[in-house]
Amino acid sequence: MEEILSFDDSSLCSLFQEREKQPEEMSSRYKVLHALFPDYSKRLKKKGVIRSQLFKEYQDTHPKGYARSHFYTYYQAYLALSCPIAHLEHKDGDKLYIDYVGDKLSLIDRETGGIIPVEVFVAILPCSQLTYVEAVMSQHKEDLIHACEVSLLLYGSTPATIVPDNLKSAVTKPSRYEAELNEDFSSFAEHYGCVVMLARVRKTGDKALVEGAVKLIYRSIYTKLEGREFYDPESFNAAIRVALELHNNALLTGRNYNRREQYEEIERDCMGSLNPVRFELKQRHTATVQKNGYIRLERHYYSIPYAHIGKKVNVLYNSTVVEIY
């Protein structure tokens, strides 16, 4: 509707005047043009393809078709009616939006029969709308990083940017101008060659697509799990992935292709190559350099330059690497 309201008076006037003068001819021409829009919309997502090229192609194959102003007007109306969020143009391979679904799911404790609430992580590539969903035990950084990494592994490639909401596990200090990111999440993104860009506070348009995806997940996945009982995350996520495949392979509204096909055809080649080495979360520790010039870390000793004796140092380590600074 916003797109239609943006039309200037001359475009609206000529549109309705022609409809009154030549209803049969307009209806026939419009049907031909409208049938081309799904393919045009798909092709416009590719790098280098612009609307003027498509109009020239339309003009060459339909010499008695609409003029440029009507072509653009009808295409804008098509976008507004068939896909209300399509006017937000997303560059292929540019961003991955991540968030948690508001309504939690649950597991059953085998021993007690008690209910264990679980979080539902969702990631979506806005260009192709290819979606990933996983049940995790918490929103802690370990679970967030794990789910985000699995989404990249299943995509088989990496975006230029990861856009989380202002999640505590990704953002240490939210700010309208310069937020402070969680160091571990930043390290994860850097490991896979991505940068982190936060969705702006109170700017719902920044994440309209992922919020729309959450609504679809309720319908496409949650309904498939109703009445079923799960006792462990593995079986739970196996069931989620079956429903998720159906979701990603279903035709998009008003289109003759699905999310998976659009990803493979348009977006995959524009994304970065996946780091073959899995990310390993590092532990953080503060130690004081002893008089002998060493620090002790998990029953091991590490030599430090004598100039730092008596001073505190930060230690970042995992099973293979120890960094001291």
C-alpha positions as CSV (number, residue, x, y, z in Angstrom):
1,M,0.0,0.0,0.0
2,E,2.9,2.4,0.8
3,E,4.3,1.8,-2.7
4,I,0.9,2.6,-4.3
5,L,0.6,5.8,-2.2
6,S,4.0,6.9,-3.5
7,F,2.8,7.1,-7.1
8,D,2.6,10.6,-8.5
9,D,-0.7,12.1,-9.7
10,S,0.2,11.7,-13.4
11,S,0.9,8.0,-13.0
12,L,-2.3,7.3,-11.2
13,C,-4.3,9.5,-13.5
14,S,-3.0,7.9,-16.7
15,L,-3.4,4.4,-15.1
16,F,-7.1,4.9,-14.4
17,Q,-7.9,6.8,-17.6
18,E,-6.5,4.0,-19.7
19,R,-8.5,1.4,-17.7
20,E,-11.7,3.4,-18.4
21,K,-11.0,3.8,-22.1
22,Q,-9.7,0.4,-23.0
23,P,-10.6,-2.1,-20.4
24,E,-10.4,-5.2,-22.6
25,E,-7.1,-4.3,-24.2
26,M,-5.6,-3.3,-20.8
27,S,-6.7,-6.5,-19.2
28,S,-5.1,-8.6,-21.9
29,R,-1.8,-6.6,-21.8
30,Y,-1.8,-6.6,-18.0
31,K,-2.1,-10.3,-17.8
32,V,0.9,-10.8,-20.1
33,L,2.9,-8.3,-18.1
34,H,1.9,-9.6,-14.7
35,A,2.9,-13.2,-15.7
36,L,6.5,-11.9,-16.2
37,F,6.8,-10.2,-12.8
38,P,7.8,-13.3,-10.8
39,D,10.7,-14.0,-13.1
40,Y,11.7,-10.3,-13.2
41,S,11.6,-10.1,-9.4
42,K,13.9,-13.1,-9.2
43,R,16.4,-11.8,-11.8
44,L,16.6,-8.4,-10.1
45,K,18.2,-10.0,-7.1
46,K,21.2,-10.9,-9.3
47,K,24.2,-8.5,-9.4
48,G,24.2,-6.2,-12.4
49,V,20.5,-6.6,-13.3
50,I,18.5,-3.4,-13.2
51,R,14.9,-2.5,-14.0
52,S,15.7,-0.6,-17.2
53,Q,17.2,-3.7,-18.7
54,L,14.1,-5.7,-18.0
55,F,11.9,-3.0,-19.5
56,K,14.1,-3.0,-22.6
57,E,13.7,-6.7,-22.8
58,Y,9.9,-6.4,-22.3
59,Q,9.7,-3.7,-25.0
60,D,11.7,-5.8,-27.5
61,T,9.5,-8.9,-27.1
62,H,6.2,-7.0,-26.6
63,P,6.3,-3.9,-29.0
64,K,2.6,-3.2,-28.3
65,G,3.1,-3.4,-24.5
66,Y,3.1,-0.7,-21.9
67,A,5.3,2.3,-21.9
68,R,8.1,2.8,-19.3
69,S,6.0,4.7,-16.7
70,H,3.3,2.1,-16.7
71,F,5.7,-0.8,-16.6
72,Y,7.4,0.6,-13.5
73,T,4.0,1.6,-11.9
74,Y,2.6,-1.9,-12.3
75,Y,5.7,-3.6,-11.1
76,Q,5.7,-1.4,-7.9
77,A,2.1,-2.4,-7.4
78,Y,2.9,-6.0,-7.9
79,L,5.6,-5.9,-5.2
80,A,3.4,-4.1,-2.8
81,L,0.5,-6.6,-3.2
82,S,2.3,-9.9,-3.7
83,C,5.1,-9.4,-1.3
84,P,4.7,-6.4,1.1
85,I,8.4,-6.5,2.2
86,A,9.9,-6.8,-1.2
87,H,10.4,-3.1,-1.5
88,L,13.2,-3.6,1.0
89,E,16.0,-4.6,-1.4
90,H,18.5,-7.0,0.1
91,K,21.9,-7.5,-1.5
92,D,22.6,-11.2,-2.2
93,G,25.0,-12.7,0.3
94,D,25.3,-9.6,2.3
95,K,23.6,-10.3,5.7
96,L,22.4,-13.1,7.9
97,Y,19.8,-12.1,10.5
98,I,19.6,-14.1,13.7
99,D,17.2,-14.0,16.6
100,Y,15.2,-16.2,19.1
101,V,11.5,-17.0,18.7
102,G,9.4,-15.5,21.4
103,D,7.4,-18.7,22.3
104,K,9.6,-21.4,23.7
105,L,9.2,-25.1,23.0
106,S,9.8,-27.9,25.6
107,L,11.5,-31.2,26.3
108,I,10.4,-33.9,28.8
109,D,12.7,-35.1,31.5
110,R,12.9,-38.9,31.2
111,E,13.4,-39.4,34.9
112,T,10.9,-37.0,36.4
113,G,8.5,-36.3,33.6
114,G,9.0,-32.6,34.2
115,I,8.9,-30.0,31.4
116,I,12.2,-28.4,30.3
117,P,11.7,-25.2,28.3
118,V,14.0,-24.7,25.3
119,E,14.8,-21.7,23.2
120,V,14.3,-21.6,19.5
121,F,17.0,-20.0,17.4
122,V,16.2,-18.7,13.9
123,A,18.5,-17.4,11.2
124,I,17.5,-16.1,7.8
125,L,19.2,-14.9,4.6
126,P,17.1,-11.9,3.6
127,C,17.8,-12.1,-0.1
128,S,16.7,-15.7,-0.7
129,Q,14.8,-16.0,2.6
130,L,16.4,-19.4,3.2
131,T,15.8,-20.1,6.9
132,Y,17.5,-22.1,9.6
133,V,15.8,-23.1,12.9
134,E,17.3,-25.0,15.9
135,A,16.2,-25.7,19.5
136,V,18.8,-24.8,22.1
137,M,18.9,-25.0,25.8
138,S,19.5,-21.4,26.5
139,Q,20.3,-17.9,25.0
140,H,23.8,-18.0,26.6
141,K,26.7,-17.2,24.3
142,E,27.8,-20.9,24.0
143,D,24.4,-21.9,22.6
144,L,24.1,-18.8,20.4
145,I,27.5,-19.4,18.8
146,H,26.8,-23.1,18.4
147,A,23.5,-22.5,16.6
148,C,24.9,-19.7,14.5
149,E,27.8,-21.9,13.4
150,V,25.6,-24.8,12.5
151,S,23.5,-22.5,10.4
152,L,26.6,-21.5,8.4
153,L,27.7,-25.1,8.1
154,L,24.3,-26.0,6.6
155,Y,24.3,-23.0,4.3
156,G,27.8,-24.1,3.2
157,S,28.9,-20.5,3.0
158,T,29.2,-17.3,5.0
159,P,27.5,-13.8,4.7
160,A,29.5,-10.6,4.8
161,T,27.5,-9.5,7.9
162,I,25.7,-11.1,10.8
163,V,22.9,-9.1,12.3
164,P,21.8,-10.1,15.8
165,D,19.1,-8.4,17.8
166,N,20.5,-6.8,20.9
167,L,20.9,-10.2,22.5
168,K,22.8,-10.2,25.8
169,S,24.9,-13.1,24.5
170,A,26.0,-11.0,21.5
171,V,26.0,-7.5,22.9
172,T,27.7,-6.6,26.1
173,K,26.5,-3.0,26.1
174,P,23.7,-1.9,23.8
175,S,24.0,1.7,22.4
176,R,22.2,3.7,19.8
177,Y,25.5,4.9,18.3
178,E,28.3,2.4,19.3
179,A,27.4,-0.8,21.0
180,E,30.0,-3.0,22.7
181,L,30.0,-6.5,21.3
182,N,30.6,-9.6,23.3
183,E,34.2,-10.6,22.6
184,D,33.5,-14.2,22.1
185,F,30.8,-13.6,19.6
186,S,33.0,-11.1,17.8
187,S,35.8,-13.7,17.7
188,F,33.3,-16.2,16.2
189,A,32.3,-13.8,13.5
190,E,35.9,-12.9,12.7
191,H,36.8,-16.7,12.5
192,Y,34.3,-17.0,9.7
193,G,35.2,-13.8,8.0
194,C,32.1,-11.9,9.0
195,V,31.4,-8.6,10.7
196,V,28.7,-8.0,13.2
197,M,26.2,-5.2,12.7
198,L,23.4,-4.8,15.3
199,A,19.8,-4.1,14.5
200,R,19.1,-0.6,15.5
201,V,17.2,-0.2,18.8
202,R,13.5,0.8,18.2
203,K,14.0,0.5,14.4
204,T,11.7,-2.5,13.7
205,G,12.3,-2.2,9.9
206,D,15.9,-3.4,10.4
207,K,14.6,-6.8,11.2
208,A,11.2,-6.9,9.6
209,L,12.1,-10.0,7.5
210,V,13.2,-12.1,10.5
211,E,10.2,-11.1,12.4
212,G,8.0,-12.2,9.5
213,A,10.0,-15.4,9.3
214,V,9.2,-16.1,13.0
215,K,5.5,-15.9,12.2
216,L,6.0,-18.4,9.3
217,I,7.9,-20.7,11.7
218,Y,4.9,-20.8,14.0
219,R,2.8,-21.9,11.1
220,S,5.2,-24.1,9.3
221,I,7.2,-25.8,12.1
222,Y,5.4,-25.3,15.5
223,T,2.2,-26.8,14.1
224,K,4.1,-29.9,12.9
225,L,5.4,-30.5,16.4
226,E,2.1,-30.2,18.3
227,G,1.2,-33.3,20.2
228,R,4.6,-34.9,19.9
229,E,6.9,-35.6,22.9
230,F,10.7,-35.2,22.8
231,Y,13.2,-36.2,25.5
232,D,16.5,-34.9,24.1
233,P,17.6,-32.0,21.9
234,E,18.9,-34.3,19.1
235,S,15.6,-36.0,18.4
236,F,13.8,-32.6,18.8
237,N,16.1,-30.9,16.2
238,A,15.8,-33.9,13.8
239,A,12.0,-33.3,13.8
240,I,12.5,-29.6,13.4
241,R,14.7,-30.1,10.3
242,V,12.1,-32.3,8.6
243,A,9.6,-29.5,9.0
244,L,12.2,-26.9,8.0
245,E,13.0,-28.6,4.7
246,L,9.3,-28.5,3.8
247,H,9.3,-24.8,4.7
248,N,12.3,-24.0,2.6
249,N,11.1,-26.0,-0.3
250,A,7.6,-24.6,-0.4
251,L,6.9,-22.1,-3.2
252,L,7.1,-18.5,-2.1
253,T,3.9,-16.5,-2.2
254,G,3.3,-15.2,-5.7
255,R,6.4,-16.9,-7.0
256,N,7.2,-20.0,-9.1
257,Y,10.3,-20.9,-7.0
258,N,11.1,-21.7,-3.4
259,R,13.7,-20.4,-0.9
260,R,16.2,-23.2,-1.5
261,E,16.1,-22.7,-5.3
262,Q,16.5,-19.0,-5.0
263,Y,19.5,-19.5,-2.6
264,E,21.3,-21.9,-4.9
265,E,20.6,-19.8,-8.0
266,I,21.2,-16.3,-6.8
267,E,22.8,-16.1,-3.4
268,R,25.2,-19.0,-2.8
269,D,27.8,-17.8,-5.2
270,C,27.8,-14.3,-3.7
271,M,28.6,-15.5,-0.2
272,G,32.0,-16.2,1.3
273,S,33.8,-19.5,1.5
274,L,33.3,-21.4,4.7
275,N,36.3,-21.7,7.0
276,P,37.1,-25.5,7.1
277,V,38.3,-25.2,10.7
278,R,35.5,-25.2,13.3
279,F,35.4,-22.3,15.8
280,E,36.5,-23.2,19.3
281,L,35.4,-21.0,22.1
282,K,38.3,-19.7,24.2
283,Q,38.4,-19.4,28.0
284,R,39.4,-16.1,29.6
285,H,41.6,-15.8,32.7
286,T,43.4,-13.1,34.6
287,A,46.8,-14.0,36.3
288,T,49.5,-12.2,38.1
289,V,53.1,-12.7,36.9
290,Q,55.1,-14.4,39.6
291,K,58.6,-13.3,40.8
292,N,60.1,-16.1,38.7
293,G,58.5,-14.6,35.5
294,Y,55.9,-17.3,35.1
295,I,52.1,-17.6,35.3
296,R,50.3,-20.8,36.2
297,L,47.4,-21.9,34.1
298,E,45.6,-25.3,34.7
299,R,48.8,-27.0,36.1
300,H,51.0,-25.6,33.4
301,Y,53.5,-22.7,33.6
302,Y,54.1,-20.1,30.9
303,S,57.1,-17.7,30.8
304,I,56.4,-14.0,30.7
305,P,59.0,-11.2,30.0
306,Y,60.5,-10.0,33.3
307,A,59.3,-6.4,32.8
308,H,55.8,-7.7,33.6
309,I,56.7,-9.3,37.0
310,G,54.1,-8.5,39.6
311,K,51.6,-7.2,37.0
312,K,48.3,-8.8,36.0
313,V,47.9,-10.2,32.5
314,N,44.9,-11.5,30.5
315,V,45.0,-15.0,29.2
316,L,42.9,-16.3,26.3
317,Y,43.1,-20.1,25.7
318,N,41.5,-23.2,24.4
319,S,42.7,-26.8,23.9
320,T,45.4,-25.8,21.3
321,V,46.3,-22.1,21.8
322,V,47.3,-19.9,24.7
323,E,47.4,-16.1,24.2
324,I,48.7,-13.8,26.9
325,Y,48.5,-10.1,26.8
